[in-house]
Amino acid sequence: MSKKDLITEGALRAFAQNGYAETTMDAIADVAKVAKGTLYYHFKTKEELFYYVNRKGVDLLVQTVTHAMKDEGRSVAERMLAVFDEHLRFFADNKDLCILLLQFSSGDQERDSMIGSLLGEYFATMEKFLRTLQEQGIINAELDVHTLASALFGMVGFTALRQMYRGEAIYTDETRNTLIALCKGALGLQS
């Protein structure tokens, strides 16, 4: 693992546990087990590092759901359910990122705007997919894709967050099946 990857993982853990305001570059260097000089060589400021961690996380989320969307070996409805499933798996595998993305209202307008902009790319990807499904008659044309994308993100994200705080496993058959059943019912999917 490269020094930059160690720093990124340490920063993600520190930001998720302590919040942006309470996390110092010294604390990140300690968590990442790198020298402060190494940290500053890769990232000049805490804000630059915070942006990088979030950018990398959102890119990974977009990659994960895009892969599920394009799985040509499945029917369109099965791909839709796979997208929901991948969201849950993603948050289960990336707990610190889940915390970071769901606490984006920090009170700092510039930082909140930055996170909102990054998540905007995720939402654009989801909305395009949902709109395509509407055009194909898979999803009711009267449903608002902006609301659908937001509801999906919130439903899975906050379910994962709540189970994390309760010390429960996130990706379980019960949780997965319940979320998929809710999505199937809301979207009118049969398979």
N, C-alpha and C positions, 0 to 999 in steps of 0.2 A: 504494500500500500504506500502510495506517495505521501510526502509531507503535506501537500495541499489537501489530499483526501483525509488525512488524520486531522488536520485543522478543521475541515468542513464538518466531519463527524463530531468533533469536540464542540464546535460552535453550535451545531444543531442541538446537541444535548444540553448545553449551557443555556441557550436561548429558550428552549422548551421548559426547562426546570425553573429558571429564574426570571424569565421575561427579558425583554430588550433592555430596559432601563437599569436593571440590577446586574446585568452581565457586563463584565469588564474584559478588556483584551487580556489582562493578566489571568483572569479566571479561565478564559478560553485556552490560553497557552497551557495552563495547568491541566485542564481536562484533556486536551489533545496530546499532552506530554511532549510538547515541543518548546524550544527556546523562544523567548519573546522576539528575538531578532529574526528567527525563521518565520514566525507569525507575521511580522511587519514586512518581511520580504515579499510574501504572497498577497497580503491585504493591508493596505495603508490605513484603513479606518474600520471601526466596528460597523459602521453603516454599510460600507462596501462588502464586508463579510456577510452581514445580515442579508443583503440583496442577493449575493452569490448563493447562499444556502437555500433561500426561498426559490430563486430561479432554477437551481438544480432540482429541487423537489417538485416544483410544478412541471418542469420538463419531463421528469420521470412519470408523473401522474398522467400527463397527456400521452406519452409514449405507451403506457400500460393500457389505457382505455382505447387508444387508436388501434393498437394491435387486436384487441377484442372486437372492435368494430369491423375490421377488415378480414376476419377469419372466414374465408370463402367456403370452408368445409361445413359451415353451419347455415341453417336458414336465417332469414333476417330476424325473425322473432327470437331465435336462439342466440343470435349475436347481441341483440338488445339485452337479454337476460345475462349474457356473459359480461357485458359492460357493467351492469349492476354488481355482479359477482366480483369483478376485478376491482371495483371501488372498495368493496369491503376487504378484500385480500390486501389491497394496497395500504389501507389504513391500519390493518392488523400488522403488516410487515414494517410499517414506517410510523410508529407511534409518536415519536418526537415531532416528526413533520406534521402529523395530524394535529397535535397540540398547537404547533406554530401557525398553521394555516387557519385554524378555527378560533384563534385569539387575535385576529388581525385588527381588531379595534383597540388600539393601544392608547389612543388619546393624542398621539402625534400625527397630525394631519398628513405630513409629507410621507411618513413611513406607512401609514394606513393606505394612502393613495398608491404607493409603490406595490404593496401586496395586492390591492384591488386590481391594479393593472396586470400584474402577473396572473392572477386568477382569471382575469378577463380573457386571456388566451385559452385557458382551460374551458371556460364557458363558451367561447366562440366555437371551439372544437365540438363540444357536446351539442350545442344548438344546431350546428350544421348537420350533425348526424340525426338528430331528432326531426329536423325539418325534412330531411331525405325520407325518413320513415313515414312522415305525414304524407309526402308526395306519393309514396308507394301504397298508401292506404293501410299501413300497419298501425299507425297511431291516429286517433281521432283528429281530424283537421281543425276542430274547434278549440283544441287545447293550445295554450300559449307555450311555445318552446322555451322562452326565457324562464318562466315559472317552473316548467318541468326540469330544466337543467339545475336551477337553484334548489328545488325540492330534493332532487336526487342527491346532490352534494351535501345538503344539510341533513337529510334523512340518514345517509350512511355515515357521514362524518360525526354527527352528534351521537349516533348509536355507538360508534366506536369509542368516542371520547367518554361517554357515560360508563361504558363497560371497563374502560381503562381505569377510571377513577374509582370504580367499585372493586377493582382487582380481579375482574373476570376476563376470561378469554374472549377475544373479539371475534375471531373467525370460527364460529361453531356452526354445526348443521342447523341448530334451532334459529340462530340469528340470521344466517344466510337464507334459510327457507322462509322465514317470516318476512324479511325484506323483499325477497323475490315475489312472494305472494302479494304483498302490498303493491309492488310495481306492476305485476300482471293485472291485478284488478283495476288499478288506476288507469292503465293504458289499454285495457281490453285485450291483452295478449292471451293466446290459447296455449302455446307450447313453451 
